[in-house]
Amino acid sequence: MDVLYFAWVRERIGIPRETVDTKATTVAELVEELKAREERYEAAFADLSALRVALDQDLSDFDASLDGVREVAFFPPMTGG
């Protein structure tokens, strides 16, 4: 699946996107797999309350299933005005 990183998440990880082979069944499990890779992922995902996630461009939760998902995007909360 494609994993996209935006704003400071991208800055901490150092890449805007990557293709990931995963055994994760939920977003939270995917995050744990990514955090285990190396320190830059650990830093990016240290505080999940500061992150939002979208699955196939629909806002979702970290406990959501990845079944059939092709794209996961991580980004900080956005404010409007």
C-alpha positions, 0 to 999 in steps of 0.5 A: 500500500502507498503511505503518504506523509504531510507537513512536519510528519514528512519533515521528520521522516524525510520522504513524502511517500513510500510503498509499504508491504505490511501485515498490519490489519489496522492503522494502529498496527501499521504505525507500530510497524513503522515506528519499529523501523528506525528512529525517524519514524518513532519521532514522527509517530511519538504523539498520535494525538497530534496526527490525523489519518486518511484511508483512500482519502477519507478521514479515519481513525487509528483503529480502522481496518486496512482491509482493501485500503490502497493509500494511507495518509498521515498529517497534522490536524488542520485548522480553517478560517 
